Amino acid sequence: MKMKIEPLGARVLIRPLEDEQTFAGGRLVLPDTAKEKPQRGIIEAVGDEEEMTTDLAVGDKVIFPKYTGTEIRLDGVDYLIMDESDVLARIREE
């Protein structure tokens, strides 16, 4: 049986992304000093839209602080549940 997580209130469910390390010719290079800073992830679910103060949506790539949210594992996948206010930024590709 497959389970589904639905965040309550103004919370979001985020699937963290692995740190990208792209080299010569790549789009993004992270120095070693940046690896302990904010993390990236994809929003997998959002809570009550009426309680949300931002327009975060499923599929948005976001940046969040390293030590925030509650870690959970479901069907072998790691997720974080956090308040929407803990999300620092949305990543948009141009």
PyMOL Python script that loads the backbone (N, CA, C, O; Angstrom):
from pymol import cmd

cmd.read_pdbstr("""\
ATOM      1  N   MET A   1       0.842  -1.182   0.000  1.00  0.00           N
ATOM      2  CA  MET A   1       0.000   0.000   0.000  1.00  0.00           C
ATOM      3  C   MET A   1       0.885   1.242   0.000  1.00  0.00           C
ATOM      4  O   MET A   1       1.774   1.374   0.841  1.00  0.00           O
ATOM      5  N   LYS A   2       0.646   2.144  -0.933  1.00  0.00           N
ATOM      6  CA  LYS A   2       1.427   3.369  -1.043  1.00  0.00           C
ATOM      7  C   LYS A   2       0.776   4.453  -0.194  1.00  0.00           C
ATOM      8  O   LYS A   2      -0.441   4.632  -0.233  1.00  0.00           O
ATOM      9  N   MET A   3       1.592   5.178   0.577  1.00  0.00           N
ATOM     10  CA  MET A   3       1.090   6.241   1.438  1.00  0.00           C
ATOM     11  C   MET A   3       1.320   7.606   0.786  1.00  0.00           C
ATOM     12  O   MET A   3       2.194   7.771  -0.065  1.00  0.00           O
ATOM     13  N   LYS A   4       0.520   8.562   1.205  1.00  0.00           N
ATOM     14  CA  LYS A   4       0.628   9.933   0.717  1.00  0.00           C
ATOM     15  C   LYS A   4       0.659  10.848   1.934  1.00  0.00           C
ATOM     16  O   LYS A   4      -0.104  10.656   2.880  1.00  0.00           O
ATOM     17  N   ILE A   5       1.542  11.843   1.909  1.00  0.00           N
ATOM     18  CA  ILE A   5       1.639  12.795   3.005  1.00  0.00           C
ATOM     19  C   ILE A   5       1.012  14.107   2.581  1.00  0.00           C
ATOM     20  O   ILE A   5       1.356  14.655   1.534  1.00  0.00           O
ATOM     21  N   GLU A   6       0.092  14.614   3.389  1.00  0.00           N
ATOM     22  CA  GLU A   6      -0.537  15.900   3.144  1.00  0.00           C
ATOM     23  C   GLU A   6      -0.196  16.829   4.307  1.00  0.00           C
ATOM     24  O   GLU A   6      -0.701  16.639   5.414  1.00  0.00           O
ATOM     25  N   PRO A   7       0.652  17.828   4.073  1.00  0.00           N
ATOM     26  CA  PRO A   7       0.994  18.757   5.153  1.00  0.00           C
ATOM     27  C   PRO A   7      -0.240  19.513   5.634  1.00  0.00           C
ATOM     28  O   PRO A   7      -1.146  19.798   4.851  1.00  0.00           O
ATOM     29  N   LEU A   8      -0.269  19.833   6.916  1.00  0.00           N
ATOM     30  CA  LEU A   8      -1.381  20.586   7.500  1.00  0.00           C
ATOM     31  C   LEU A   8      -0.980  22.040   7.687  1.00  0.00           C
ATOM     32  O   LEU A   8       0.200  22.352   7.846  1.00  0.00           O
ATOM     33  N   GLY A   9      -1.964  22.922   7.667  1.00  0.00           N
ATOM     34  CA  GLY A   9      -1.702  24.342   7.889  1.00  0.00           C
ATOM     35  C   GLY A   9      -0.801  24.923   6.815  1.00  0.00           C
ATOM     36  O   GLY A   9      -0.877  24.541   5.648  1.00  0.00           O
ATOM     37  N   ALA A  10       0.051  25.852   7.225  1.00  0.00           N
ATOM     38  CA  ALA A  10       0.951  26.541   6.293  1.00  0.00           C
ATOM     39  C   ALA A  10       2.300  25.819   6.244  1.00  0.00           C
ATOM     40  O   ALA A  10       3.346  26.411   6.513  1.00  0.00           O
ATOM     41  N   ARG A  11       2.256  24.532   5.895  1.00  0.00           N
ATOM     42  CA  ARG A  11       3.471  23.736   5.812  1.00  0.00           C
ATOM     43  C   ARG A  11       3.643  23.188   4.404  1.00  0.00           C
ATOM     44  O   ARG A  11       2.690  23.097   3.631  1.00  0.00           O
ATOM     45  N   VAL A  12       4.884  22.825   4.090  1.00  0.00           N
ATOM     46  CA  VAL A  12       5.187  22.229   2.790  1.00  0.00           C
ATOM     47  C   VAL A  12       5.981  20.948   3.001  1.00  0.00           C
ATOM     48  O   VAL A  12       6.701  20.806   3.989  1.00  0.00           O
ATOM     49  N   LEU A  13       5.843  20.025   2.071  1.00  0.00           N
ATOM     50  CA  LEU A  13       6.606  18.783   2.052  1.00  0.00           C
ATOM     51  C   LEU A  13       7.652  18.936   0.955  1.00  0.00           C
ATOM     52  O   LEU A  13       7.315  19.191  -0.201  1.00  0.00           O
ATOM     53  N   ILE A  14       8.921  18.781   1.320  1.00  0.00           N
ATOM     54  CA  ILE A  14      10.018  18.996   0.372  1.00  0.00           C
ATOM     55  C   ILE A  14      10.841  17.725   0.244  1.00  0.00           C
ATOM     56  O   ILE A  14      11.172  17.075   1.236  1.00  0.00           O
ATOM     57  N   ARG A  15      11.166  17.383  -1.000  1.00  0.00           N
ATOM     58  CA  ARG A  15      12.107  16.287  -1.267  1.00  0.00           C
ATOM     59  C   ARG A  15      13.464  16.940  -1.526  1.00  0.00           C
ATOM     60  O   ARG A  15      13.661  17.569  -2.566  1.00  0.00           O
ATOM     61  N   PRO A  16      14.407  16.792  -0.576  1.00  0.00           N
ATOM     62  CA  PRO A  16      15.718  17.423  -0.750  1.00  0.00           C
ATOM     63  C   PRO A  16      16.431  16.893  -1.988  1.00  0.00           C
ATOM     64  O   PRO A  16      16.323  15.715  -2.329  1.00  0.00           O
ATOM     65  N   LEU A  17      17.159  17.782  -2.651  1.00  0.00           N
ATOM     66  CA  LEU A  17      17.973  17.408  -3.807  1.00  0.00           C
ATOM     67  C   LEU A  17      19.411  17.255  -3.362  1.00  0.00           C
ATOM     68  O   LEU A  17      19.867  17.966  -2.466  1.00  0.00           O
ATOM     69  N   GLU A  18      20.115  16.349  -3.970  1.00  0.00           N
ATOM     70  CA  GLU A  18      21.535  16.175  -3.687  1.00  0.00           C
ATOM     71  C   GLU A  18      22.278  17.421  -4.153  1.00  0.00           C
ATOM     72  O   GLU A  18      21.875  18.068  -5.120  1.00  0.00           O
ATOM     73  N   ASP A  19      23.364  17.754  -3.461  1.00  0.00           N
ATOM     74  CA  ASP A  19      24.178  18.898  -3.879  1.00  0.00           C
ATOM     75  C   ASP A  19      24.711  18.659  -5.274  1.00  0.00           C
ATOM     76  O   ASP A  19      25.246  17.593  -5.579  1.00  0.00           O
ATOM     77  N   GLU A  20      24.557  19.673  -6.121  1.00  0.00           N
ATOM     78  CA  GLU A  20      25.122  19.599  -7.463  1.00  0.00           C
ATOM     79  C   GLU A  20      26.566  20.039  -7.408  1.00  0.00           C
ATOM     80  O   GLU A  20      26.892  21.046  -6.780  1.00  0.00           O
ATOM     81  N   GLN A  21      27.421  19.299  -8.056  1.00  0.00           N
ATOM     82  CA  GLN A  21      28.805  19.707  -8.186  1.00  0.00           C
ATOM     83  C   GLN A  21      29.140  19.630  -9.662  1.00  0.00           C
ATOM     84  O   GLN A  21      29.483  18.568 -10.182  1.00  0.00           O
ATOM     85  N   THR A  22      29.037  20.753 -10.320  1.00  0.00           N
ATOM     86  CA  THR A  22      29.282  20.809 -11.742  1.00  0.00           C
ATOM     87  C   THR A  22      30.625  21.486 -11.971  1.00  0.00           C
ATOM     88  O   THR A  22      30.968  22.453 -11.291  1.00  0.00           O
ATOM     89  N   PHE A  23      31.366  20.980 -12.916  1.00  0.00           N
ATOM     90  CA  PHE A  23      32.695  21.509 -13.161  1.00  0.00           C
ATOM     91  C   PHE A  23      32.761  22.180 -14.523  1.00  0.00           C
ATOM     92  O   PHE A  23      31.723  22.431 -15.135  1.00  0.00           O
ATOM     93  N   ALA A  24      33.940  22.469 -15.001  1.00  0.00           N
ATOM     94  CA  ALA A  24      34.190  23.228 -16.222  1.00  0.00           C
ATOM     95  C   ALA A  24      33.089  23.056 -17.264  1.00  0.00           C
ATOM     96  O   ALA A  24      32.761  21.942 -17.671  1.00  0.00           O
ATOM     97  N   GLY A  25      32.536  24.174 -17.678  1.00  0.00           N
ATOM     98  CA  GLY A  25      31.490  24.166 -18.680  1.00  0.00           C
ATOM     99  C   GLY A  25      30.110  23.941 -18.110  1.00  0.00           C
ATOM    100  O   GLY A  25      29.123  24.014 -18.843  1.00  0.00           O
ATOM    101  N   GLY A  26      30.014  23.671 -16.828  1.00  0.00           N
ATOM    102  CA  GLY A  26      28.721  23.417 -16.199  1.00  0.00           C
ATOM    103  C   GLY A  26      28.024  24.708 -15.814  1.00  0.00           C
ATOM    104  O   GLY A  26      28.559  25.799 -16.010  1.00  0.00           O
ATOM    105  N   ARG A  27      26.820  24.574 -15.260  1.00  0.00           N
ATOM    106  CA  ARG A  27      26.010  25.737 -14.928  1.00  0.00           C
ATOM    107  C   ARG A  27      26.245  26.245 -13.513  1.00  0.00           C
ATOM    108  O   ARG A  27      26.025  27.425 -13.240  1.00  0.00           O
ATOM    109  N   LEU A  28      26.684  25.384 -12.618  1.00  0.00           N
ATOM    110  CA  LEU A  28      26.781  25.776 -11.222  1.00  0.00           C
ATOM    111  C   LEU A  28      27.993  25.122 -10.591  1.00  0.00           C
ATOM    112  O   LEU A  28      28.203  23.917 -10.727  1.00  0.00           O
ATOM    113  N   VAL A  29      28.797  25.931  -9.893  1.00  0.00           N
ATOM    114  CA  VAL A  29      29.947  25.397  -9.175  1.00  0.00           C
ATOM    115  C   VAL A  29      29.825  25.841  -7.732  1.00  0.00           C
ATOM    116  O   VAL A  29      29.760  27.039  -7.455  1.00  0.00           O
ATOM    117  N   LEU A  30      29.795  24.887  -6.805  1.00  0.00           N
ATOM    118  CA  LEU A  30      29.694  25.206  -5.384  1.00  0.00           C
ATOM    119  C   LEU A  30      31.055  25.007  -4.730  1.00  0.00           C
ATOM    120  O   LEU A  30      31.599  23.904  -4.767  1.00  0.00           O
ATOM    121  N   PRO A  31      31.614  26.058  -4.131  1.00  0.00           N
ATOM    122  CA  PRO A  31      32.866  25.874  -3.407  1.00  0.00           C
ATOM    123  C   PRO A  31      32.615  25.070  -2.137  1.00  0.00           C
ATOM    124  O   PRO A  31      31.485  25.006  -1.652  1.00  0.00           O
ATOM    125  N   ASP A  32      33.662  24.462  -1.601  1.00  0.00           N
ATOM    126  CA  ASP A  32      33.527  23.642  -0.394  1.00  0.00           C
ATOM    127  C   ASP A  32      32.908  24.417   0.755  1.00  0.00           C
ATOM    128  O   ASP A  32      32.178  23.838   1.560  1.00  0.00           O
ATOM    129  N   THR A  33      33.182  25.715   0.852  1.00  0.00           N
ATOM    130  CA  THR A  33      32.643  26.513   1.952  1.00  0.00           C
ATOM    131  C   THR A  33      31.131  26.677   1.855  1.00  0.00           C
ATOM    132  O   THR A  33      30.494  27.014   2.853  1.00  0.00           O
ATOM    133  N   ALA A  34      30.547  26.452   0.700  1.00  0.00           N
ATOM    134  CA  ALA A  34      29.104  26.629   0.513  1.00  0.00           C
ATOM    135  C   ALA A  34      28.313  25.359   0.805  1.00  0.00           C
ATOM    136  O   ALA A  34      27.086  25.413   0.879  1.00  0.00           O
ATOM    137  N   LYS A  35      28.967  24.240   0.971  1.00  0.00           N
ATOM    138  CA  LYS A  35      28.257  22.980   1.136  1.00  0.00           C
ATOM    139  C   LYS A  35      27.472  22.887   2.442  1.00  0.00           C
ATOM    140  O   LYS A  35      26.518  22.113   2.517  1.00  0.00           O
ATOM    141  N   GLU A  36      27.833  23.634   3.451  1.00  0.00           N
ATOM    142  CA  GLU A  36      27.137  23.592   4.724  1.00  0.00           C
ATOM    143  C   GLU A  36      26.053  24.658   4.826  1.00  0.00           C
ATOM    144  O   GLU A  36      25.421  24.795   5.873  1.00  0.00           O
ATOM    145  N   LYS A  37      25.833  25.398   3.775  1.00  0.00           N
ATOM    146  CA  LYS A  37      24.857  26.491   3.798  1.00  0.00           C
ATOM    147  C   LYS A  37      23.499  25.992   3.307  1.00  0.00           C
ATOM    148  O   LYS A  37      23.275  24.782   3.272  1.00  0.00           O
ATOM    149  N   PRO A  38      22.587  26.889   2.928  1.00  0.00           N
ATOM    150  CA  PRO A  38      21.227  26.460   2.564  1.00  0.00           C
ATOM    151  C   PRO A  38      21.167  25.297   1.586  1.00  0.00           C
ATOM    152  O   PRO A  38      22.035  25.125   0.731  1.00  0.00           O
ATOM    153  N   GLN A  39      20.135  24.521   1.738  1.00  0.00           N
ATOM    154  CA  GLN A  39      19.903  23.328   0.943  1.00  0.00           C
ATOM    155  C   GLN A  39      18.848  23.614  -0.127  1.00  0.00           C
ATOM    156  O   GLN A  39      18.144  24.622  -0.074  1.00  0.00           O
ATOM    157  N   ARG A  40      18.756  22.705  -1.096  1.00  0.00           N
ATOM    158  CA  ARG A  40      17.767  22.828  -2.169  1.00  0.00           C
ATOM    159  C   ARG A  40      16.842  21.627  -2.163  1.00  0.00           C
ATOM    160  O   ARG A  40      17.204  20.544  -1.703  1.00  0.00           O
ATOM    161  N   GLY A  41      15.642  21.837  -2.682  1.00  0.00           N
ATOM    162  CA  GLY A  41      14.704  20.739  -2.776  1.00  0.00           C
ATOM    163  C   GLY A  41      13.539  21.078  -3.684  1.00  0.00           C
ATOM    164  O   GLY A  41      13.435  22.192  -4.199  1.00  0.00           O
ATOM    165  N   ILE A  42      12.668  20.106  -3.872  1.00  0.00           N
ATOM    166  CA  ILE A  42      11.475  20.277  -4.702  1.00  0.00           C
ATOM    167  C   ILE A  42      10.256  20.098  -3.810  1.00  0.00           C
ATOM    168  O   ILE A  42      10.174  19.142  -3.039  1.00  0.00           O
ATOM    169  N   ILE A  43       9.315  21.018  -3.921  1.00  0.00           N
ATOM    170  CA  ILE A  43       8.084  20.914  -3.143  1.00  0.00           C
ATOM    171  C   ILE A  43       7.224  19.802  -3.732  1.00  0.00           C
ATOM    172  O   ILE A  43       6.888  19.817  -4.916  1.00  0.00           O
ATOM    173  N   GLU A  44       6.876  18.843  -2.886  1.00  0.00           N
ATOM    174  CA  GLU A  44       6.072  17.690  -3.292  1.00  0.00           C
ATOM    175  C   GLU A  44       4.601  17.849  -2.905  1.00  0.00           C
ATOM    176  O   GLU A  44       3.728  17.253  -3.535  1.00  0.00           O
ATOM    177  N   ALA A  45       4.321  18.651  -1.870  1.00  0.00           N
ATOM    178  CA  ALA A  45       2.941  18.880  -1.430  1.00  0.00           C
ATOM    179  C   ALA A  45       2.903  20.163  -0.608  1.00  0.00           C
ATOM    180  O   ALA A  45       3.888  20.537   0.029  1.00  0.00           O
ATOM    181  N   VAL A  46       1.760  20.827  -0.630  1.00  0.00           N
ATOM    182  CA  VAL A  46       1.566  22.038   0.171  1.00  0.00           C
ATOM    183  C   VAL A  46       0.352  21.848   1.065  1.00  0.00           C
ATOM    184  O   VAL A  46      -0.557  21.079   0.752  1.00  0.00           O
ATOM    185  N   GLY A  47       0.354  22.568   2.188  1.00  0.00           N
ATOM    186  CA  GLY A  47      -0.746  22.476   3.129  1.00  0.00           C
ATOM    187  C   GLY A  47      -1.943  23.297   2.686  1.00  0.00           C
ATOM    188  O   GLY A  47      -2.169  23.488   1.491  1.00  0.00           O
ATOM    189  N   ASP A  48      -2.697  23.775   3.643  1.00  0.00           N
ATOM    190  CA  ASP A  48      -3.912  24.540   3.407  1.00  0.00           C
ATOM    191  C   ASP A  48      -3.588  25.857   2.703  1.00  0.00           C
ATOM    192  O   ASP A  48      -2.958  26.737   3.291  1.00  0.00           O
ATOM    193  N   GLU A  49      -4.011  25.994   1.460  1.00  0.00           N
ATOM    194  CA  GLU A  49      -3.697  27.177   0.670  1.00  0.00           C
ATOM    195  C   GLU A  49      -4.248  28.458   1.282  1.00  0.00           C
ATOM    196  O   GLU A  49      -3.682  29.531   1.074  1.00  0.00           O
ATOM    197  N   GLU A  50      -5.335  28.364   2.028  1.00  0.00           N
ATOM    198  CA  GLU A  50      -5.904  29.550   2.660  1.00  0.00           C
ATOM    199  C   GLU A  50      -5.025  30.063   3.794  1.00  0.00           C
ATOM    200  O   GLU A  50      -5.047  31.254   4.104  1.00  0.00           O
ATOM    201  N   GLU A  51      -4.255  29.179   4.413  1.00  0.00           N
ATOM    202  CA  GLU A  51      -3.358  29.580   5.494  1.00  0.00           C
ATOM    203  C   GLU A  51      -1.983  30.000   4.984  1.00  0.00           C
ATOM    204  O   GLU A  51      -1.218  30.629   5.716  1.00  0.00           O
ATOM    205  N   MET A  52      -1.664  29.661   3.747  1.00  0.00           N
ATOM    206  CA  MET A  52      -0.361  29.994   3.175  1.00  0.00           C
ATOM    207  C   MET A  52      -0.290  31.480   2.862  1.00  0.00           C
ATOM    208  O   MET A  52      -1.264  32.077   2.404  1.00  0.00           O
ATOM    209  N   THR A  53       0.875  32.071   3.115  1.00  0.00           N
ATOM    210  CA  THR A  53       1.067  33.491   2.805  1.00  0.00           C
ATOM    211  C   THR A  53       1.915  33.686   1.553  1.00  0.00           C
ATOM    212  O   THR A  53       2.132  34.816   1.116  1.00  0.00           O
ATOM    213  N   THR A  54       2.391  32.591   0.980  1.00  0.00           N
ATOM    214  CA  THR A  54       3.175  32.666  -0.256  1.00  0.00           C
ATOM    215  C   THR A  54       2.459  31.854  -1.331  1.00  0.00           C
ATOM    216  O   THR A  54       1.480  31.161  -1.054  1.00  0.00           O
ATOM    217  N   ASP A  55       2.957  31.948  -2.549  1.00  0.00           N
ATOM    218  CA  ASP A  55       2.348  31.195  -3.647  1.00  0.00           C
ATOM    219  C   ASP A  55       3.187  29.971  -4.018  1.00  0.00           C
ATOM    220  O   ASP A  55       3.247  29.590  -5.187  1.00  0.00           O
ATOM    221  N   LEU A  56       3.834  29.357  -3.028  1.00  0.00           N
ATOM    222  CA  LEU A  56       4.603  28.144  -3.285  1.00  0.00           C
ATOM    223  C   LEU A  56       3.673  27.053  -3.809  1.00  0.00           C
ATOM    224  O   LEU A  56       2.537  26.913  -3.356  1.00  0.00           O
ATOM    225  N   ALA A  57       4.177  26.285  -4.772  1.00  0.00           N
ATOM    226  CA  ALA A  57       3.345  25.262  -5.402  1.00  0.00           C
ATOM    227  C   ALA A  57       4.149  23.986  -5.602  1.00  0.00           C
ATOM    228  O   ALA A  57       5.380  24.002  -5.605  1.00  0.00           O
ATOM    229  N   VAL A  58       3.437  22.893  -5.767  1.00  0.00           N
ATOM    230  CA  VAL A  58       4.067  21.608  -6.046  1.00  0.00           C
ATOM    231  C   VAL A  58       4.934  21.752  -7.293  1.00  0.00           C
ATOM    232  O   VAL A  58       4.501  22.309  -8.301  1.00  0.00           O
ATOM    233  N   GLY A  59       6.154  21.246  -7.212  1.00  0.00           N
ATOM    234  CA  GLY A  59       7.085  21.312  -8.340  1.00  0.00           C
ATOM    235  C   GLY A  59       8.084  22.452  -8.252  1.00  0.00           C
ATOM    236  O   GLY A  59       9.079  22.456  -8.976  1.00  0.00           O
ATOM    237  N   ASP A  60       7.834  23.432  -7.367  1.00  0.00           N
ATOM    238  CA  ASP A  60       8.782  24.537  -7.206  1.00  0.00           C
ATOM    239  C   ASP A  60      10.088  24.020  -6.624  1.00  0.00           C
ATOM    240  O   ASP A  60      10.084  23.214  -5.694  1.00  0.00           O
ATOM    241  N   LYS A  61      11.221  24.492  -7.181  1.00  0.00           N
ATOM    242  CA  LYS A  61      12.525  24.228  -6.584  1.00  0.00           C
ATOM    243  C   LYS A  61      12.784  25.361  -5.607  1.00  0.00           C
ATOM    244  O   LYS A  61      12.602  26.531  -5.943  1.00  0.00           O
ATOM    245  N   VAL A  62      13.211  25.017  -4.394  1.00  0.00           N
ATOM    246  CA  VAL A  62      13.384  26.021  -3.349  1.00  0.00           C
ATOM    247  C   VAL A  62      14.703  25.836  -2.612  1.00  0.00           C
ATOM    248  O   VAL A  62      15.352  24.794  -2.707  1.00  0.00           O
ATOM    249  N   ILE A  63      15.082  26.881  -1.871  1.00  0.00           N
ATOM    250  CA  ILE A  63      16.249  26.857  -1.004  1.00  0.00           C
ATOM    251  C   ILE A  63      15.746  27.026   0.418  1.00  0.00           C
ATOM    252  O   ILE A  63      14.875  27.853   0.688  1.00  0.00           O
ATOM    253  N   PHE A  64      16.306  26.229   1.328  1.00  0.00           N
ATOM    254  CA  PHE A  64      15.902  26.294   2.733  1.00  0.00           C
ATOM    255  C   PHE A  64      17.134  26.106   3.609  1.00  0.00           C
ATOM    256  O   PHE A  64      18.127  25.543   3.147  1.00  0.00           O
ATOM    257  N   PRO A  65      17.100  26.567   4.879  1.00  0.00           N
ATOM    258  CA  PRO A  65      18.249  26.417   5.766  1.00  0.00           C
ATOM    259  C   PRO A  65      18.558  24.945   6.048  1.00  0.00           C
ATOM    260  O   PRO A  65      17.675  24.088   6.003  1.00  0.00           O
ATOM    261  N   LYS A  66      19.816  24.680   6.337  1.00  0.00           N
ATOM    262  CA  LYS A  66      20.265  23.299   6.547  1.00  0.00           C
ATOM    263  C   LYS A  66      19.556  22.594   7.695  1.00  0.00           C
ATOM    264  O   LYS A  66      19.151  21.441   7.548  1.00  0.00           O
ATOM    265  N   TYR A  67      19.400  23.252   8.818  1.00  0.00           N
ATOM    266  CA  TYR A  67      18.850  22.578   9.999  1.00  0.00           C
ATOM    267  C   TYR A  67      17.420  23.013  10.275  1.00  0.00           C
ATOM    268  O   TYR A  67      17.128  23.508  11.364  1.00  0.00           O
ATOM    269  N   THR A  68      16.539  22.840   9.326  1.00  0.00           N
ATOM    270  CA  THR A  68      15.137  23.192   9.531  1.00  0.00           C
ATOM    271  C   THR A  68      14.253  22.034   9.107  1.00  0.00           C
ATOM    272  O   THR A  68      14.675  21.157   8.354  1.00  0.00           O
ATOM    273  N   GLY A  69      13.049  22.039   9.587  1.00  0.00           N
ATOM    274  CA  GLY A  69      12.082  21.021   9.195  1.00  0.00           C
ATOM    275  C   GLY A  69      12.225  19.721   9.963  1.00  0.00           C
ATOM    276  O   GLY A  69      13.166  19.521  10.732  1.00  0.00           O
ATOM    277  N   THR A  70      11.269  18.855   9.731  1.00  0.00           N
ATOM    278  CA  THR A  70      11.238  17.530  10.339  1.00  0.00           C
ATOM    279  C   THR A  70      11.525  16.502   9.258  1.00  0.00           C
ATOM    280  O   THR A  70      10.827  16.452   8.245  1.00  0.00           O
ATOM    281  N   GLU A  71      12.543  15.686   9.467  1.00  0.00           N
ATOM    282  CA  GLU A  71      12.923  14.681   8.480  1.00  0.00           C
ATOM    283  C   GLU A  71      12.051  13.447   8.627  1.00  0.00           C
ATOM    284  O   GLU A  71      11.815  12.959   9.732  1.00  0.00           O
ATOM    285  N   ILE A  72      11.574  12.948   7.484  1.00  0.00           N
ATOM    286  CA  ILE A  72      10.811  11.696   7.473  1.00  0.00           C
ATOM    287  C   ILE A  72      11.247  10.873   6.271  1.00  0.00           C
ATOM    288  O   ILE A  72      11.803  11.407   5.311  1.00  0.00           O
ATOM    289  N   ARG A  73      10.994   9.582   6.328  1.00  0.00           N
ATOM    290  CA  ARG A  73      11.290   8.690   5.201  1.00  0.00           C
ATOM    291  C   ARG A  73      10.015   7.924   4.894  1.00  0.00           C
ATOM    292  O   ARG A  73       9.398   7.347   5.790  1.00  0.00           O
ATOM    293  N   LEU A  74       9.625   7.918   3.638  1.00  0.00           N
ATOM    294  CA  LEU A  74       8.414   7.228   3.217  1.00  0.00           C
ATOM    295  C   LEU A  74       8.702   6.486   1.927  1.00  0.00           C
ATOM    296  O   LEU A  74       9.156   7.087   0.953  1.00  0.00           O
ATOM    297  N   ASP A  75       8.447   5.209   1.911  1.00  0.00           N
ATOM    298  CA  ASP A  75       8.698   4.371   0.732  1.00  0.00           C
ATOM    299  C   ASP A  75      10.134   4.519   0.226  1.00  0.00           C
ATOM    300  O   ASP A  75      10.379   4.514  -0.980  1.00  0.00           O
ATOM    301  N   GLY A  76      11.089   4.651   1.170  1.00  0.00           N
ATOM    302  CA  GLY A  76      12.498   4.736   0.802  1.00  0.00           C
ATOM    303  C   GLY A  76      12.968   6.094   0.324  1.00  0.00           C
ATOM    304  O   GLY A  76      14.111   6.234  -0.110  1.00  0.00           O
ATOM    305  N   VAL A  77      12.106   7.099   0.396  1.00  0.00           N
ATOM    306  CA  VAL A  77      12.460   8.451  -0.049  1.00  0.00           C
ATOM    307  C   VAL A  77      12.475   9.370   1.166  1.00  0.00           C
ATOM    308  O   VAL A  77      11.567   9.333   1.997  1.00  0.00           O
ATOM    309  N   ASP A  78      13.529  10.204   1.262  1.00  0.00           N
ATOM    310  CA  ASP A  78      13.628  11.162   2.358  1.00  0.00           C
ATOM    311  C   ASP A  78      12.891  12.444   2.012  1.00  0.00           C
ATOM    312  O   ASP A  78      12.960  12.932   0.884  1.00  0.00           O
ATOM    313  N   TYR A  79      12.178  12.987   3.003  1.00  0.00           N
ATOM    314  CA  TYR A  79      11.436  14.237   2.850  1.00  0.00           C
ATOM    315  C   TYR A  79      11.663  15.112   4.074  1.00  0.00           C
ATOM    316  O   TYR A  79      12.133  14.651   5.114  1.00  0.00           O
ATOM    317  N   LEU A  80      11.320  16.380   3.924  1.00  0.00           N
ATOM    318  CA  LEU A  80      11.279  17.325   5.034  1.00  0.00           C
ATOM    319  C   LEU A  80       9.907  17.969   5.058  1.00  0.00           C
ATOM    320  O   LEU A  80       9.366  18.328   4.013  1.00  0.00           O
ATOM    321  N   ILE A  81       9.343  18.114   6.246  1.00  0.00           N
ATOM    322  CA  ILE A  81       8.122  18.901   6.406  1.00  0.00           C
ATOM    323  C   ILE A  81       8.536  20.146   7.171  1.00  0.00           C
ATOM    324  O   ILE A  81       9.152  20.052   8.233  1.00  0.00           O
ATOM    325  N   MET A  82       8.198  21.319   6.631  1.00  0.00           N
ATOM    326  CA  MET A  82       8.578  22.560   7.293  1.00  0.00           C
ATOM    327  C   MET A  82       7.527  23.633   7.072  1.00  0.00           C
ATOM    328  O   MET A  82       6.709  23.546   6.157  1.00  0.00           O
ATOM    329  N   ASP A  83       7.566  24.642   7.925  1.00  0.00           N
ATOM    330  CA  ASP A  83       6.684  25.788   7.744  1.00  0.00           C
ATOM    331  C   ASP A  83       7.059  26.493   6.460  1.00  0.00           C
ATOM    332  O   ASP A  83       8.236  26.563   6.105  1.00  0.00           O
ATOM    333  N   GLU A  84       6.074  27.011   5.765  1.00  0.00           N
ATOM    334  CA  GLU A  84       6.364  27.713   4.517  1.00  0.00           C
ATOM    335  C   GLU A  84       7.290  28.898   4.752  1.00  0.00           C
ATOM    336  O   GLU A  84       8.053  29.273   3.862  1.00  0.00           O
ATOM    337  N   SER A  85       7.230  29.492   5.946  1.00  0.00           N
ATOM    338  CA  SER A  85       8.076  30.649   6.244  1.00  0.00           C
ATOM    339  C   SER A  85       9.552  30.277   6.370  1.00  0.00           C
ATOM    340  O   SER A  85      10.413  31.155   6.345  1.00  0.00           O
ATOM    341  N   ASP A  86       9.854  28.973   6.506  1.00  0.00           N
ATOM    342  CA  ASP A  86      11.249  28.531   6.564  1.00  0.00           C
ATOM    343  C   ASP A  86      11.889  28.470   5.180  1.00  0.00           C
ATOM    344  O   ASP A  86      13.114  28.400   5.075  1.00  0.00           O
ATOM    345  N   VAL A  87      11.093  28.495   4.127  1.00  0.00           N
ATOM    346  CA  VAL A  87      11.632  28.472   2.768  1.00  0.00           C
ATOM    347  C   VAL A  87      12.235  29.848   2.491  1.00  0.00           C
ATOM    348  O   VAL A  87      11.568  30.872   2.642  1.00  0.00           O
ATOM    349  N   LEU A  88      13.506  29.857   2.085  1.00  0.00           N
ATOM    350  CA  LEU A  88      14.223  31.115   1.873  1.00  0.00           C
ATOM    351  C   LEU A  88      14.001  31.708   0.484  1.00  0.00           C
ATOM    352  O   LEU A  88      13.908  32.927   0.341  1.00  0.00           O
ATOM    353  N   ALA A  89      13.913  30.852  -0.547  1.00  0.00           N
ATOM    354  CA  ALA A  89      13.810  31.367  -1.917  1.00  0.00           C
ATOM    355  C   ALA A  89      13.310  30.274  -2.847  1.00  0.00           C
ATOM    356  O   ALA A  89      13.427  29.081  -2.567  1.00  0.00           O
ATOM    357  N   ARG A  90      12.745  30.725  -3.969  1.00  0.00           N
ATOM    358  CA  ARG A  90      12.351  29.816  -5.044  1.00  0.00           C
ATOM    359  C   ARG A  90      13.409  29.936  -6.129  1.00  0.00           C
ATOM    360  O   ARG A  90      13.891  31.037  -6.397  1.00  0.00           O
ATOM    361  N   ILE A  91      13.777  28.832  -6.756  1.00  0.00           N
ATOM    362  CA  ILE A  91      14.773  28.835  -7.827  1.00  0.00           C
ATOM    363  C   ILE A  91      14.029  28.821  -9.157  1.00  0.00           C
ATOM    364  O   ILE A  91      13.229  27.926  -9.433  1.00  0.00           O
ATOM    365  N   ARG A  92      14.308  29.821  -9.964  1.00  0.00           N
ATOM    366  CA  ARG A  92      13.690  29.886 -11.313  1.00  0.00           C
ATOM    367  C   ARG A  92      14.780  29.775 -12.354  1.00  0.00           C
ATOM    368  O   ARG A  92      15.823  30.418 -12.238  1.00  0.00           O
ATOM    369  N   GLU A  93      14.546  28.966 -13.370  1.00  0.00           N
ATOM    370  CA  GLU A  93      15.510  28.812 -14.447  1.00  0.00           C
ATOM    371  C   GLU A  93      15.159  29.787 -15.550  1.00  0.00           C
ATOM    372  O   GLU A  93      13.992  29.976 -15.894  1.00  0.00           O
ATOM    373  N   GLU A  94      16.194  30.402 -16.096  1.00  0.00           N
ATOM    374  CA  GLU A  94      15.972  31.390 -17.170  1.00  0.00           C
ATOM    375  C   GLU A  94      16.466  30.852 -18.483  1.00  0.00           C
ATOM    376  O   GLU A  94      16.368  31.532 -19.505  1.00  0.00           O
TER     377      GLU A  94
END
""", "prot")
cmd.dss("prot")
cmd.show_as("cartoon", "prot")
cmd.util.cbc("prot")
cmd.orient("prot")
